[in-house]
């Protein structure tokens, strides 16, 4: 009985794989068909169809062509393949997590842009970096920030995150517009009132004095102060500031003026 054979175009039509892809698999020596001795044309057999499905299955599992090539010759799979599958499983889990982070970041960014119509590129890059590095921020915060405060600083729902990001976007926009105005200017005071109200609402606190209570250790200890400083520096490394040096210097000045009365009241209490 004559063995059924296919030309490359017939094989492509039968399997749904393009001729170009079959050429590529041949060049990579992953699926090498026989050649007609007279014409030199590729000749595919039924066995090649099984091998092609083997390639497609391994690709479905997320394996690269280089990895697939190693499994094309053996006719059986052994325990070594289990190790390969476990490694691939770990990779896919990591990829899935990264995709989920990226999808949520896209949704949050679209929400901001649809509401604002236009966002400064430096501000958007800063917000995107924060979204991208949320997990790292949480890891850095462990042992520094109390667990209850952590839950509020890093909410689980995208909706809650969007509320804070919208407020932060407004704050940065106001800093840009008001930079250079005196600390006692009504608009500057309103900007800081709104910003710290946003912080308090996020942390579910009533006063700025309570913010010091988010740390999991005594902040009066010099060593702990250094830990917090190192923590802040690491966070700043992950998330670039969208403000210029001039804007940062001005913001520090007006914030010091704004917080001055609160610090004086705290010192009198002590």
N, C-alpha and C positions, 0 to 999 in steps of 0.2 A: 504494500500500500504506500503510495507516494505521500511524503510528508508535506503538509500544507505550508506554503511560504507566501511572503508578502513583499511587495516593493515598499520603499520608504513612504511613498504617498498613501498606499493602501494601509500600511501599518499605522500611519498618523491618523487616517480617517477612522480606522477601527478602534483606536485607543483614545482618541480625543487629544492627543499630544501633538504639538506642532512639529513640522519637519525641521524647523530651525532648532528646536529643543533636542530632537533626536540627533541632529548633527553635533550639537554641543556635548551630549552624553557620549557620543562616539569619540569625539576629540579628547574628552576627559578620561576615556577608557573605563567608563562606568557601565555602559551598555554598548558592547561592540558586536554588531551583526556580522554574519559571514559576507563574503563578496562573491559575486558572480565571476567565475573564472574567465569568461569571455569579455563581458562588458565592464567588469569592475564595479558594477552598481551594488549597493547594499541590498542584502537579502535577509529578511526577518522571518523567524520561525515562531511556532507557538510558545516555545520555551522562553523566547525573548519577551513575550507578552507577560509571562509570570515575573520575569526579572524587572520589567518596567513597573509592574504593580508593586513590586518589592521596593523599588526606588521611591515611588509615590507615597507608599505607606511610611517609609522612614522619613521622608520630607514632611509628611503630615505630623510626625512626632517631633518635628523641629530640628532634625539633624542636618548638618551641613553636608555638601556633596563630598567633601574630603572624608568625613566620617562614614558616609554611606558607602563610599568606595571600598572600605575595609570589610564591609559585610556582603559584598556582591558575590564573592567567590564561594564561601562556605555554603553548604546545602542545609545546614542546621544552625540553630541558635543555642548557645550554652549559657552557663551562669555568668560569663563575662559580659554578655549582653544585658543582663540584669543590672550590673554596675553602670553600664552605659546609660540605660534607661533611668536609673536613679539620678545620675548626674544631669541628664536632660530634664528630668522632673524639677530639680532644684533651679536650673536655669529658667525654665518656663514660669515657675512660681515667681522668681525675681522679675522676669519680664512682665508678667501679669501685674505685679505690684507697681512697676514703673509706668505701665500703660494706664492704670487706674489713677495714679497721681497726675499724669499728663492730661487725661480726660477731664478730671476735676479742675485742674488749673485752667484749661481752655474754657470750661463753663464759667468759672469765676471771672476770667478776663473778659469774655464776651459780655457778661453782665455789667462789668464796670464800663466798658466801652459803649454799650448801648445806652447806659444812663448818662455818661459824661460826654458822649459824642467825640471827644478828643482828649487824649491823655499825654502829658509830657513823657518823652521816651525814657528819660532817666528814672522817673517815678515808676513807670510800668516795668522796667527791667528790675528795679528793686523789689517790687511786689511779686514778680514772677520768681525771682531768686528765693524769696521767702516761701512761696508756695512749694517750690522744688525741694527746699531743704527743711521742710517742716519736721520730718522724722529726725533729722540730725539735731535740730533745735530742741526737740523733746529729749533726746538722749543726753545732750549737754546740760539740760535743765534738771535732770535727775540728781538728787542730792543737794541741789542748790535751792530749788523752788519746792514748796510743799505740794503734796499730791493734789490736794483740793484746789489749790491755785493753778496747778498744771492743767487740770481738767477745763478750767475756765479760759486759760491762756491759749489752749489748743483744743477748741471745740470740735466735736465729731461731725457735725453737719456743715455742709457747704454753705447753707443759708446763714448760719451764725458767723462763719468766716467772712462772708460777703459784707455783712453789716459793718464789721470792724474795718475791712479793707476800704469800704466806701468812705468811712470816717477818716481813715488815715490819708486817703487820697485828697480829701477836702483840706485836711491839715497841711499837707505839703503844698497844695495850691495856694493856701493862704500865706504860708511862709514866703513863697515866691513873690506874692503881690505886696506883702507888708514889710518885707525886709528893708531895714533902714529907718523905719518909723520909731519914735521913742517908746520906751517900755510902758509909759503911762498912757499911751494912745488907746482910746476906747476900743478900736478894732483889734489891736494887739491883745488887749485883756480878754476880749470876747473870744478870740482865736484860742487862747490858752484855756479859758473856761470850758470851751467846747471840747478841746482835746482831752483835758483831764476828766471831764465828765464821761467821755467815751471810755477812758481807761477804767474808771470806777465802775461803770455799767458792765464792762467786760468781766471785771474781777468780782462783780456783785458786792461792792464795798460802798460805804457812805461817805468816807472822808479820805483825803490824801495821806493822813497820818497812818492809816491802816495798811498802806502799801508796803511799808517796811516789814509787815507781819507775813508777807508771802514767802520770805526766806526760811529755810529749814534749820537755821542756826542763828546764834547771837551776832548781830551785825556790828556790835561795839568791839568785838575781838579783832585785833589788827590782822591776824592771819585770815580770818573770814572775809575781811574787806578785800584782801588781795585775791582770794578765791573768786569773789564776785567780779572784781575788775578783770581777771583773766577770762571769766565766763563771758562778760560783755564784749571783750576784745574778740573772742572766738565767734560770737554771734555776728559781730560787725564784719568779720572776715567772710562769713557765709553770705551776708546780705549787704551789698554795696549801698552806701547812702546816696540818695538822689540829690542831696543838697551840695551846693558849692561851699568852699571854705568860708567865704564871706557870709553866706546864709547860716552856716553852722555857728560861726562866731556870734552873729547877731542873735540867733535863737538861744544860745547859751546865756547871753547877757540878759535878754528879756525874761527868760525862765528863772534865772537867779533873782531878778527883781520881783517876779511874780510869787516865787516860793519864799522870799525873805520873811514876810510877816508870819507865815506858817511855821518856819524854823524858829523864829523868835518866840512864838507862843509855846512851842515844844520845849525850848530851853527854860522858859519861865516855869513850866510845869515840873521840870526836873530839878 
